[in-house]
């Protein structure tokens, strides 16, 4: 076969055109991160996912050599943040802090434009047990008092940051177990619900043990139980649900970090290493272990399996209790 100069130049140009995008991609991975990375948080400032992410952003900044911006995109029970990251470029510059409530939304909402398969899991870090709380001014002082109110004809009013949040489903599951009745009141966010609880506008909530300890210390709330297997360090005088005869009420507010599907493995690994190092640091332990944080680092297949199991578990609760989401 004879190849003339013109055909040779055309073929060579095509080869260059094909290899340039690949070369740029490899360079981008090797150079990652070349500009600030954003942690996308599905709740307002001050929540558990926000405080954890802000601390980790400072911890890993030196490791990554870039500023980590914490970007709060609250709304839709974390689905606004989830959709933003799921539809972002898979380049590692927008990272979602996924929560258990965020996992629940993927099996609760039929019209959600994304699912868990739209993410590249980076690392799961663990989370907080929940706490059953009432107003500090309430006549409900014990678990027996609460069960009596919940079994009354009027039932009990309980709040959460929206349908399908872990606080909502944990309360629904608990009420079913004790044979009680409840009316759910959805708030824009957890702090708003806790303020309403403290003011006596609702009667019960399931926040994190961290939030519960802070607000019970100033008398705003009374903590009746925690969902951890053992008593927590920040609420040592509060019994566990297991001690009180409710071992199945064991919800944990879990947190993990996700990149968009298609993010290069090298970028995912770089982020996983940095975040894991931050969680294992002495500074992180000193800050969050006294607040009842329970470390559970998961990556790769183990992380994906954990997310799948959580989705299946809460989908069962949703079906058994006929929980519906309507726009």
C-alpha positions in Angstrom: 0.0 0.0 0.0 1.3 3.4 -1.0 0.7 6.3 1.5 1.4 9.7 0.1 2.4 12.7 2.1 -1.1 14.2 2.2 -2.7 11.0 3.5 0.1 10.6 6.1 -0.5 14.1 7.4 -4.3 13.6 7.6 -3.8 10.3 9.6 -1.3 11.9 11.9 -3.6 14.8 12.6 -6.4 12.4 13.5 -4.2 10.6 15.9 -3.2 13.8 17.6 -6.8 14.8 17.9 -7.7 11.5 19.5 -4.8 11.5 22.0 -5.1 15.1 23.1 -8.3 14.6 25.2 -6.7 11.6 26.8 -3.5 13.5 27.6 -5.5 16.3 29.1 -7.4 13.9 31.2 -4.3 12.2 32.5 -2.7 15.6 33.2 -5.8 16.7 35.1 -5.7 13.6 37.3 -2.0 14.0 38.0 -2.5 17.7 38.7 -5.6 17.2 40.9 -6.7 19.3 42.6 -5.6 22.4 40.6 -8.2 24.7 42.2 -10.6 24.7 45.2 -12.8 21.7 45.9 -16.4 22.2 47.1 -18.1 20.0 49.8 -21.8 20.2 49.0 -23.9 19.9 52.2 -27.7 19.2 52.0 -28.5 21.1 55.2 -28.1 24.6 56.6 -25.0 25.6 58.6 -24.8 24.2 62.1 -26.1 20.7 61.4 -24.1 17.6 62.0 -23.1 17.1 58.3 -22.1 20.8 58.2 -19.9 20.8 61.4 -18.2 17.6 60.4 -17.5 18.8 56.9 -16.2 22.2 58.0 -13.8 20.6 60.4 -12.6 18.0 57.8 -12.2 20.8 55.2 -9.6 22.5 57.4 -8.0 19.2 58.2 -7.4 18.1 54.7 -6.6 21.4 53.1 -2.8 21.0 53.6 -2.9 17.5 52.3 -4.7 18.4 49.1 -2.9 21.7 48.7 -6.2 23.5 48.0 -9.0 25.3 49.8 -12.1 23.2 50.5 -15.2 25.3 50.2 -18.2 24.2 52.3 -21.3 25.0 50.2 -24.7 24.6 52.0 -27.5 23.7 49.5 -30.3 22.8 51.8 -33.8 21.8 50.6 -35.8 18.8 49.6 -34.5 16.7 52.6 -31.0 16.9 51.1 -32.1 16.1 47.5 -31.2 19.6 46.2 -27.5 18.9 47.1 -27.7 15.3 45.9 -29.0 16.3 42.4 -26.4 19.1 42.1 -23.5 16.7 42.6 -25.1 13.8 40.6 -25.4 16.1 37.6 -22.0 17.8 38.0 -18.9 17.1 35.9 -17.0 14.0 37.1 -13.8 15.8 37.9 -13.7 15.7 41.7 -14.4 19.4 42.3 -17.9 18.9 43.7 -18.2 16.4 46.5 -21.5 15.5 48.2 -21.7 14.8 52.0 -24.3 12.0 51.7 -26.4 11.3 54.8 -28.6 8.4 55.8 -31.6 10.6 55.0 -30.1 11.2 51.6 -30.0 7.5 51.0 -33.6 7.2 52.1 -34.7 9.8 49.6 -33.5 7.6 46.7 -36.1 4.9 47.7 -38.8 7.2 48.9 -39.2 9.6 45.9 -40.4 8.1 42.6 -39.5 11.2 40.6 -36.0 11.8 41.9 -33.8 12.5 38.9 -30.9 10.5 40.4 -30.1 7.4 42.5 -27.2 5.9 44.4 -25.7 4.6 41.1 -25.1 8.2 40.0 -22.3 8.5 42.6 -18.8 7.3 42.9 -18.4 6.5 46.6 -15.3 8.0 48.2 -15.4 7.2 51.9 -18.0 6.6 54.7 -16.8 8.1 57.9 -19.4 7.0 60.6 -21.9 9.1 62.4 -23.9 9.8 65.5 -26.6 7.8 67.3 -29.9 9.5 67.7 -31.8 10.6 70.8 -35.4 10.5 71.8 -36.2 14.0 73.1 -39.1 16.0 74.5 -39.4 19.6 75.7 -37.6 20.5 78.9 -40.9 21.9 80.1 -43.0 18.9 79.2 -44.9 16.7 81.6 -43.3 13.8 79.8 -40.4 12.8 82.1 -39.9 9.1 81.3 -40.3 6.6 78.5 -43.5 5.3 80.3 -44.9 8.8 80.3 -44.3 9.2 76.6 -45.8 5.8 75.7 -48.9 6.7 77.7 -49.3 9.9 75.7 -48.6 8.2 72.4 -51.3 5.5 73.1 -53.9 8.1 74.1 -56.7 8.9 71.6 -55.0 12.1 70.6 -51.7 10.5 70.1 -48.4 12.4 70.1 -47.1 15.1 67.7 -43.6 14.7 66.5 -41.3 16.6 64.2 -38.5 16.2 61.6 -36.8 18.1 58.8 -39.1 16.5 56.3 -40.8 13.3 55.0 -38.3 10.4 54.7 -35.6 11.9 56.9 -34.1 9.5 59.4 -35.8 11.4 62.3 -39.2 10.9 60.6 -38.8 7.2 59.8 -37.2 6.4 63.3 -40.2 8.0 65.0 -42.7 6.2 62.7 -40.9 2.9 63.4 -40.9 3.6 67.2 -44.6 4.5 67.3 -45.5 1.3 65.5 -43.4 -0.8 67.9 -45.1 0.6 71.0 -48.6 0.7 69.4 -48.8 4.4 69.6 -50.3 7.1 67.3 -48.6 10.2 66.0 -49.0 13.3 63.8 -45.9 14.2 61.9 -45.0 17.9 61.5 -42.4 18.6 58.8 -40.0 21.6 59.3 -37.6 23.3 56.9 -34.7 22.0 58.9 -33.8 20.3 62.2 -32.9 23.4 64.2 -36.3 24.9 63.4 -38.0 21.7 64.6 -36.0 21.5 67.8 -36.9 25.1 68.6 -40.5 24.3 68.1 -40.1 21.3 70.3 -38.5 23.4 73.0 -41.4 25.8 72.8 -44.0 23.1 73.3 -45.5 23.3 69.7 -44.7 19.6 69.2 -44.0 16.8 71.7 -41.2 14.6 70.4 -38.2 14.4 68.1 -35.2 12.2 67.2 -32.2 14.5 66.7 -28.6 13.4 66.9 -27.1 12.7 70.3 -24.8 15.7 69.7 -27.7 18.1 69.2 -29.6 16.5 72.1 -26.8 16.9 74.6 -26.2 20.5 73.7 -29.9 21.5 74.0 -30.5 19.5 77.1 -27.6 21.1 78.9 -29.4 24.5 78.8 -32.8 23.0 79.7 -34.5 23.4 76.3 -34.9 19.6 75.9 -35.2 16.5 78.0 -33.5 13.3 76.7 -35.3 10.1 77.3 -33.1 7.6 75.4 -30.3 7.2 72.9 -30.3 4.7 69.9 -26.7 3.5 70.4 -25.9 0.0 71.6 -24.2 1.5 74.7 -24.7 4.8 76.5 -22.9 7.7 74.9 -20.0 9.7 76.4 -21.9 13.0 76.2 -25.1 11.6 77.8 -23.8 9.0 80.3 -27.0 9.1 82.5 -29.4 8.5 79.6 -30.5 4.9 79.0 -30.2 3.3 75.6 -33.3 2.1 73.7 -32.0 -1.4 74.2 -32.0 -1.0 78.0 -35.6 0.3 77.8 -36.8 -2.7 75.8 -36.6 -1.3 72.3 -33.4 -2.9 70.7 -34.7 -2.5 67.1 -34.7 1.3 67.5 -31.0 1.6 66.6 -30.8 4.4 64.0 -27.6 6.1 63.3 -27.1 9.4 61.4 -24.4 8.2 59.0 -22.2 10.4 56.8 -20.2 9.6 53.7 -18.6 11.5 50.8 -19.5 11.0 47.1 -18.3 12.2 43.8 -20.3 12.2 40.6 -20.3 8.8 38.7 -17.4 8.6 36.3 -14.9 10.5 38.4 -11.5 9.0 37.7 -10.4 6.3 40.2 -7.2 8.2 40.9 -9.1 11.3 42.0 -11.5 9.2 44.2 -8.5 7.5 45.8 -6.8 10.9 46.5 -9.9 12.2 48.2 -10.5 9.0 50.1 -7.0 9.0 51.5 -7.2 12.6 52.5 -10.6 12.4 54.2 -9.7 9.1 56.0 -6.5 10.7 57.3 -8.5 13.7 58.6 -11.0 11.4 60.4 -8.2 9.4 62.0 -6.4 12.5 63.1 -6.0 13.3 66.8 -7.6 16.7 66.3 -10.8 15.0 64.9 -10.9 12.5 67.7 -10.5 15.2 70.3 -13.3 17.3 68.7 -15.9 14.7 67.9 -15.5 11.6 70.1 -16.7 13.5 73.2 -19.8 14.4 71.2 -20.7 10.7 70.7 -19.4 10.4 67.1 -18.8 6.8 66.1 -16.0 6.3 63.6 -16.6 3.7 60.8 -14.4 4.2 57.8 -15.6 2.4 54.7 -14.4 2.5 51.1 -14.8 0.6 47.9 -17.1 -2.4 47.8 -17.7 -2.3 51.5 -19.0 1.2 51.3 -21.2 0.5 48.3 -22.7 -2.6 50.1 -23.4 -0.5 53.2 -25.3 2.0 51.2 -27.3 -0.7 49.5 -28.2 -2.4 52.8 -29.3 1.0 54.3 -31.5 1.7 51.3 -33.1 -1.7 51.5 -33.6 -1.4 55.3 -35.4 1.9 55.1 -37.4 1.0 52.0 -38.9 -1.8 54.1 -39.8 0.7 56.9 -41.4 3.0 54.3 -43.5 0.2 52.8 -44.5 -1.3 56.2 -45.7 2.1 57.4 -47.1 3.3 54.1 -44.9 6.4 54.2 -45.6 8.5 51.1 -43.9 11.6 49.6 -45.9 14.1 47.7 -44.5 17.3 46.1 
